[in-house]
Amino acid sequence: MNTTKASHGQWSSRFGFILAATGSAVGLGNIWKFPYMTGVSGGSAFVLTYLLCITLIGVPILIMEWLIGRRAQQNPIQAMEFVARQEGRSPAWKVLGFVGILGAFLILSFYSVIGGWALDYLFLTGSGTFQGMTGKETGAVFEGFLANAGSLMLWHTVFMGLTVWIVAMGVTTGLERASRIMMPGLALVLLILVGYAAVATDSFGRAAAFLFTPDWSAINGQVVLAALGHAFFTLSLGMGIMTAYGAYLGKEVNLLSTARTVVILDTTIALMAGMAIFPLVFAHNLEPSSGPGLIFVTLPIAFGNMTGGTVLGALFFVLLSFAALTSSMSLLEPVVALVEERTSLGRKSAAVTAGVVIWLLGVASLLSFNHWSEIQILGNNIFDFLDKLTSKFMLPLTGLGIIIFAGWFMNQEKIRQELGLEGTAYLIWSLVSRFVAPLAVIAVFISMLLG
Ligand code: PHE
């Protein structure tokens, strides 16, 4: 049985597939999370390690998730089981599929809270709230917003409701088509913001240096783990999502060049967000390491002080909310497919049921910004705990499982043919996928355990 397939059908073209995969990859991770993590983790040390992790670890895992999905033509759990059996291995490898879906479930709970922030900021910016404001003032607006649990809950509910509606009605394909316009739109608005930061502040060079001038002394185990985790998060890896998408890929599609396109788009959007935000941070003497509120404090300064900023700001948050929705639906989809398959619920009831449970967990996350800020799990509030548990542990570990399975438990000659690799290219692929990627992930975990 192939439950996820029902809502998609085969992609008509490689372009349609790239749209869908990029829709999942590009989202709050690029525009909200990447800049704030960069600020928290010391700038270039984080950025450069992240780029390295994407290239050496993210890309091979992305390719293997697609390859496994394409071969099996089934949902992620069954796909792992199918390929394991095909390779004469234990079906227990499907546990990777389960852990992945659990990860998607947990991530969506807090992702929806931040998606709600984007929706609320659409209205705040559009109504001219930030006109003429300084960084101090936009900071105060954000603080007030965080303290208001009712408002956070309202927007979290709207975002989750939209996600459930999209998945329940199976309109995901339509949404992905719409991203044909929305994604370039987002890139264009980001470009305008980068331009604004370059012209209206005197801190562009400082921001570029902060992001790109290597400062190896700032690298430590925590920074590397954060960068590794973010590489997985931003490419939607380790959750079976890309495996599920792979099931719609035609045999003729070249996985390597498709991966290159998706990764370049994803990374470019993140770096542009960084170059739009950090000049404002420095020009307005804000704290780069202020955490999850970074874009909600900085970008409104630009929107409040540039000509046409109200309209551009509203447009920016529309596009950001849209990008967040094409990611959140990809997070909900595998959870719903699993519920549908394991219970007697139909698609709509499965989507609503999963949505309600995820929504509840999201409420716990949003309360950690106000009433429950004192509640700690292993030294983190609930939001931080869920974020770290998924990005820094679950995703890299499932990813490690997938790449070890691919490199050591699958027939390499068959993979070589499916990827169409010869000679040196194949040698590099082998080295990276069998040695560099798994050893790098293992090394990060060992160095962390050793403190
Ligand atoms: N990659 C998405 C982003 O960067 C988030 C996401 C994570 C989506 C995991 C699906 C799975 O916003």
Residues whose N, C-alpha, C, O or C-beta is under 5 A from the ligand:
A	BS01	LIG	S24 A25 V26 G27 L28 G29 N30 F233 T234 L235 S236 S327 S330 L331
